[in-house]
């Protein structure tokens, strides 16, 4: 387990994120439990584990402990609701967000992951994929590595209840980030390949990932079971229909404009 050594700053946004340096020599974006946003940490952890399995470009993350003797010295942290574990995502330096790269990007180095990102967002019912939470790290002149961050609002909300999981959204969402990514997808077949990979994740693996949610994040056994059921049902019954609409309404639309 790594230990915090220096507090850097509070980051923008409503997810209660703080940049903290640790004794492994790296900086992490740490999200703390926050009343009113009770599902933020479970959402982030489950999304991270599944995205890593799928090979999507999400920064390395881990669970960390922030000792009281560290937080009491930092006014921004002193009033936090105490939980044993927090969610820490590796800080990716020297990045621009999707708003800052308008007209700048000529190529995306990891474009083969873009269809998977879009389908993953729809599978997880991520209502907050905006240009602000896709990051572009320049690799060469106007060619960037793309990263996705911030999965606090998957499963429809940062404060979902079981009843919400039984009625997750099934339509398409307006997302400038998805439209931007779609314009760089070279082959329509990438969507079918991404769907197959999502649908072949073993159910026991999804169950195992959900089971690792820390107890003091207050997700009950019934809620964990509902999370698994919602993800399995959505990828089977809803996601294929959404994919067809994404290809028609988002992919072909953006490709047509680009060409």
C-alpha positions, 0 to 999 in steps of 0.5 A: 500500500502506498502512502500520501506524502504531499497535498497538491491541490483540489481539482475542478468538478463536483466529484471531490477530487484532489491531487496528492503525491504518494511515496511511489514517486507519482501523483494521483487524483484521489476521490473521497467519499462524499454525502449526496454522491454516495455511488461515486467511488463504487462507480469509479472502481467497477468502471476502472476494473472493467475498462482495464479488462477491456483494454481501454485507455483509462489511467492506472488506478488503485485503492488507497488509504489516507491516514487521519494524521495526513488529512487533519493537516489539510483544510480541504481534507479535514472535513471528509467523511472517514472511510478506510479506502479512497479511489486513486487514479494516476495523474496523466500530465501534459494533457489537453481536454476535448475542448482544448484540441478543437481543430488541433488533432490530426490523428489519435494514436490509439484510435483502435480503442475508440469504438470500445470507449463509446460502447463501454459508456453506453454499457455502463450508462455513463451520463457524463462523457463530455469533452472535458473528461477525455484527455489528449496527450501529445505523442508527436506533431498533432497526434495524440494518445487519448485517455478517458477519465471520470466515471462517477456517473455510470449506472445513470447517477452518482447516487443511484438506488436499486430501482434506478438500476432496474430502469436504466436509460436505453436511448442515445445521448448527445455527446460531443466527445462521442462524436469527436471520437467517432470521426477517427474510427476507421472501420465500422466493424470495430463496433461489433468487435467491441460489443463481442468483447463486452458480451464475453466478459465472464459473469463471474468476473463481473461478480468478482469485481463488484464484490471487491467494493470496500464495505465502508462504501455502503453498497449492500449485498442486494445492491451489488447483486443489482449492479451485476444484473443490470450490467449483464442484462444491459449488455445482452438486451439493450447494447446491441440495439444501441450500437446499431443506432450509434453506427447510424446516428453518430458514426456515419454522420461524423464520417460523412462530415469528415469526408 
